[in-house]
């Protein structure tokens, strides 16, 4: 009887994937929605198709988790979609009857829904929203540069443009930009906001040709959610920094297409009163905002104090002082981070272009370069209305051009190509201007998003930049010229000891070589041959022994591989294959680099 009940409990289609997943057609019947509304609701709620192991209804079906469908059933937006569908049917019926009064009445009471609650539901904290804003920002930037069509309304493109410009303006005033890369697709930016790296793509301002094989309705649904998300993020960032949102726009500058320069950011009234009330006990954050120079001086003093502590520890006995590590940690905590963190953000805090006055010629992409230069402390002007200064200003230090010849050359400024700005931002220092002059072929543009250690290949230009960074750090260091604790005599004595050790090692290797030759001669005599016939040079002996060792290592490796379980062996083969492919790629890059060097030397 028990066996029969067990068989009855395991009926086909009553447990497992057959119950946990349903097809799309079943979901449509359950929700009483059209396919277009179902797609929209899934996009807004963040519900995506699943791939179950056992596809009960067939492999050509699209499956959804039953929990996700039940989650959608209680969504208020679902009721709004049904109301909108009913409203559309009423409007069509009234138009067919030519009842204009009813049509106007229906238009006034058209149902709509808000996505604020969905944003809070999908992103419980502000950091979660910032972490997932890469796609939202790239999508909004794309639509901000697209022309308006029947599907893409002009008010949507204008709203996207406003949201993107507000975000870029905050990146500039908060000095949050970290990396820039100019590619064929557009310009990649990376900013650090709320401790999260946000990367997005800004296309170049060309006339966009809309392809016909793209479903813009699905993209517009994504954009609908992304607009709400960006609006929420912009509000939190501005208000969290003590600024009014939305920022005011200078209509004259906006009409002149001034971009982010048209915004007039204002401080909140309560923010200033709070700051005045807490002036008696200023915190470290307030000191950072009020006086960056004072903070820089404090950071220098703390850094020098930490180096002195390290020198004292070096002179002290092996047992460190009990409070030394705690003191250093307290200093790091007081200044808001360690030296490594400070060096990473030094370019943005101090401003790579701080004190520079940069003028952008009319042939360069002004908005992209304005973001790069403005986010790192430069004053930016351009050719046209709305510029804070003209081209004839004698205080201009650099002019960004993209033409071989200029109408008029000012001897008081440097003329460079746009790549100079991006390379200087990525290197966190001012690059030499000579290779970027007008008419010159600029150096290779190195991507800051590539990890050279993982790739196994470091380009020559990256090595040059690393040398410049090392020279800049050594020049900026105040205590780098101090001798170590042992002094010069200690260094010399260490050198003498190394020389003695090298001599001893040489004597040992010589004796081992003599013993090895003697052993080979004895082997030859035992075989009955003359020592001269079978004698080998020292180099041949070493090569033979080395090849034997290599072959033995390969045999051991193959033996260990055969002893592995089948699953581990497949993983091991994949790892070895990836390593071999990486080695081939690195050798190919090195070959290309050598060929380019030979070509450049021949042309020179």
DATA-V140822 format. One record per backbone hydrogen bond with DSSP energy under -1.0 kcal/mol. NH is the residue of the N-H (numbers start at 1). CO is the residue of the C=O. If there is no record, write none. Layout:
BEGIN
nh:co
NH:CO
NH:CO
END
This chain:
BEGIN
nh:co
5:1
6:2
7:3
8:4
9:5
14:11
19:16
20:16
21:17
22:64
24:62
27:23
28:24
29:25
30:26
31:27
32:28
33:28
38:34
39:35
40:36
41:37
42:38
43:39
44:40
45:41
46:42
47:42
50:63
56:54
64:22
66:20
69:65
70:66
71:67
72:68
73:69
75:72
78:75
80:76
81:77
82:78
83:79
84:80
85:81
86:82
87:83
88:84
89:85
90:86
91:87
92:88
93:89
94:90
95:91
96:92
97:93
99:94
100:98
103:99
104:100
105:101
106:102
107:103
108:104
109:105
119:115
120:116
121:117
122:118
123:119
129:125
130:126
131:127
132:128
133:130
137:133
138:134
139:135
140:136
141:137
142:138
143:139
144:140
145:142
149:152
157:153
158:154
159:155
160:156
161:157
162:158
163:159
164:160
165:161
166:162
167:163
168:164
169:165
170:166
171:167
172:168
173:169
174:170
176:171
178:190
179:190
181:188
183:186
187:202
188:181
189:200
190:179
191:198
192:176
193:196
196:193
198:191
200:189
202:187
206:204
216:214
219:215
220:216
221:217
222:218
223:219
224:220
225:221
226:222
227:223
228:224
229:225
230:226
231:227
232:228
233:229
234:230
235:231
236:232
237:233
238:234
239:235
240:236
241:237
242:239
243:238
244:266
248:264
250:262
254:250
255:251
256:252
257:254
258:253
261:258
262:259
263:260
264:248
268:242
272:268
273:269
274:270
275:271
276:272
277:273
278:274
279:276
287:283
288:284
289:285
290:286
291:287
295:291
296:292
297:293
298:294
299:295
300:296
301:297
302:298
303:299
304:300
305:301
306:302
307:303
308:304
309:305
310:306
311:307
312:308
313:309
314:310
315:311
316:312
324:321
327:323
328:324
329:325
330:326
331:327
332:328
333:329
334:330
335:331
337:332
342:338
343:339
344:340
345:341
349:345
350:346
351:347
353:376
354:351
356:353
358:379
359:398
360:381
361:400
364:361
366:364
369:365
370:366
371:367
372:368
373:369
374:370
375:371
377:374
378:373
379:356
381:358
383:360
387:384
393:390
396:393
397:357
398:357
399:414
400:359
401:416
413:410
414:397
416:399
417:436
420:417
422:418
423:419
424:420
425:421
426:422
427:423
428:424
429:424
436:433
437:434
440:437
455:451
456:452
463:459
464:460
465:461
466:462
467:463
468:464
469:465
470:466
471:467
472:468
473:469
474:470
475:471
476:472
477:473
482:479
487:484
491:487
492:488
493:489
494:490
495:491
496:492
497:493
498:494
499:495
500:496
501:497
502:498
503:499
504:500
505:501
506:502
507:503
508:504
509:505
510:506
511:507
512:508
513:509
514:510
515:511
516:512
517:513
518:514
519:515
520:516
521:517
522:518
523:519
524:520
525:521
526:522
527:523
528:525
529:524
534:530
541:537
542:538
543:539
544:540
545:541
546:542
547:543
548:544
549:545
550:546
551:547
552:548
553:549
554:550
555:551
556:552
557:553
558:554
559:555
560:556
561:557
562:558
563:559
564:561
569:565
570:566
571:567
572:568
573:569
574:570
575:571
576:572
577:573
578:574
579:575
580:576
581:577
582:578
583:579
584:580
585:581
586:582
587:583
588:584
589:585
590:586
591:587
592:588
593:589
594:590
595:591
596:592
597:593
598:594
599:595
600:596
601:597
602:598
603:599
604:600
END
